Amino acid sequence: MAHIDFLGIGDIVTDAFIELQDATVNCDISKENCQICMRFGDKIPYKDVTVVPAVGNSPNAAVSAHRLGLNSAILTEIGDDRTGDECLEALKKEGVGTDYVNVHTGEKTNYHYVLSYEAERTILIKHTEFAYKLPNFSENPRWVYLSSLGENSLSYQKEIASWIKANPDIKLAFQPGTFQIKMSDELSELYEIAEISFCNKEEAKRILHKSPESSDDIKTLIADMHKKGPRIVVITDGPEGAYASDGATVWHMPMYPDIAPPVDRTGAGDSFSSTFTCALALGMSIPEALSWGPINSMSVVQYMGAQKGLLSREKLEEYLAKAPEDYKPKEI
């Protein structure tokens, strides 16, 4: 295939979005711990269901990169089932390279159920334990975007780290998923070689082994993340916006204002992180990349699923030109 600008590495999944209409959300006083509740042992009506193939952190990022003008591909694993076929078809339709999609005989492609309620989502996940293996590349990609992988992927991720170490022309963007955050000590090599690391504020505390009640000081969290090795550290903070640092300067970027009430927040983080990475791959500065990321996040949450709202470069720049006066990165 043609030279790859952006290679996503990570698990692919089909999401079945179940729009609930008969549920409640109960939170503690701090609003930190919330539970979605439904009647036990009853028949519960739902509003609608939408099935979206070929999603997941890295596939979402690869689609985002293609729409923004980069030649993107995905390295992922599927089973030899109809769900896998549908994922493959969806990737090809999006223009994402599929030469490195590995088909495993007798295995099931990952299939998740997303309980959607009041624009938030609760995801029921199950990762097939694929036999991961790094292929031989005829030509190295310029950027690797590594994200969510199954719990049995530790040796595979160490193999990826060794490959990138041996090929320093490859730049790594690391957006750890749930299991990768749990493995943060074992994956220290990935942080050490990362050009960029992404996480939200709560994830940063878990990666750094800080208690949830510890200080929320963003500069301290960023400084501690830099100590793990990434050249650029990006930490998002929900409605408070996002922060990025090159080790010398910290910038803050507010959210881009919603053009309408959000429909579904699935993929907001993926769209921000992938768009930030793509901006750097296109030669932009960190402040410029920070101004791009929230626009794609704003667009994605206007639709069900993580990919439908991903923007072309032309449309993203149109939103940027119409941004409010205070939508600017600021040094803090």
Secondary structure, 3 states (H helix, E strand, C coil): CCCCCEEEECCCEEEEEEEECCCEEEECCCCCCEEEECCCCCCCCEEEEEEEEEECHHHHHHHHHHHCCCCEEEEEEEECCHHHHHHHHHHHHCCCECCCEEEECCCCCCEEEEEEECCEEEEECCCCCCCCCCCCCCCCCCEEEECCCCCCCHHHHHHHHHHHHHCCCCEEEECCCHHHHHCCCCCHHHHHHCCEEEEEHHHHHHHCCCCCCCCCCHHHHHHHHHHCCCCEEEEECHHHCEEEECCCCEEEECCCCCCCCCCCCCCHHHHHHHHHHHHHHCCCCHHHHHHHHHHHHHHHCCCCCCCCCCCCHHHHHHHHHCCCCCCCCEEC
